[in-house]
């Protein structure tokens, strides 16, 4: 299981609960102590420095405030907001795995091996406690044309009789096992797309509209390409490094309206390292691309996919971080949610700040800010999301605390 060092704390402000002003929080006037103490909850112990921060009550005195049974009172910087606390479970980012399989006529044996390993691969990730979805980009099969191939000459790749391509069908439990309709949403989606020997990268970029509906915005994206050929000629770039950097630039520019969509992504590939008998061509472009996106690679020449998929599953689990979105907790009985009276406070390295709100994710820019999961003001949101610049800071912090404060007018970012 993933070991996370960060913790998140929600604070819900309720009307009618007394609290100190920002000045009281600074002076310790209501907590009776020096430093920052506010008047703490009933069970808060004496504390220094941090007593009275919303949700961490201090009885005054000079030590760190203990957590009160119903939270403590305290100011919140430039907000004058009564508060009680609720703690939310930490979450990690979900993972969306986009698998592009070369289904050309020389890939029969490899497709069969991929189909055998896909269920074990996905289950290892799920067993790590990660919410993983798999999106397959490959030609479909109706089951009557499952991968079969022939080696016509010693030392040459196995190819389909007649030179045609193959289809892919994933068995249960990941897939339905019913060909060609093997999708099993939401965990597995098969996008019927013909991926050739050298155009896997181009097909990934060009088909984004087809697989975008299956993505989660804040997920880590893991691309996996399986091919026995190179990606030469991608976007007219013959140089392997130029092709690799072009792909990186194209992915980063896929969805400018959703800045978090590709905030974290990696490319992995199973391809031929050398001109072995199984190779149509060594993957020089993938040699350049994998280090650029801190991915993992496996040698298709070995024709043993289990160790490769095991290592991929391990790397996928290690690349997830704390998710930068939080469910809005249920408003206590007798209270109503007001999207215009909600604030988000982060505490990083002991320093508190109230983040400003932006209307949508596309308004984030480099602002230290947050936004709701739905922009329509007639709808009640279910989550608050940190903007990319804030998300980076939260994920890099040894300890991070996030408070959601209700019943105070929302602090807004003034957009230029």
PyMOL commands that set and color helices and strands:
alter all, ss='L'
color gray80, all
select helices_A, chain A and resi 22-27+108-127+200-206+208-214+234-236+240-252+284-292+300-302+305-318+361-363+388-396
alter helices_A, ss='H'
color red, helices_A
select strands_A, chain A and resi 10-12+84-86+95-101+132-138+188-192+220-226+265-271+297-299+325-327+342-348+351-357+369-372+383-386+400-406
alter strands_A, ss='S'
color yellow, strands_A
deselect
rebuild
show_as cartoon
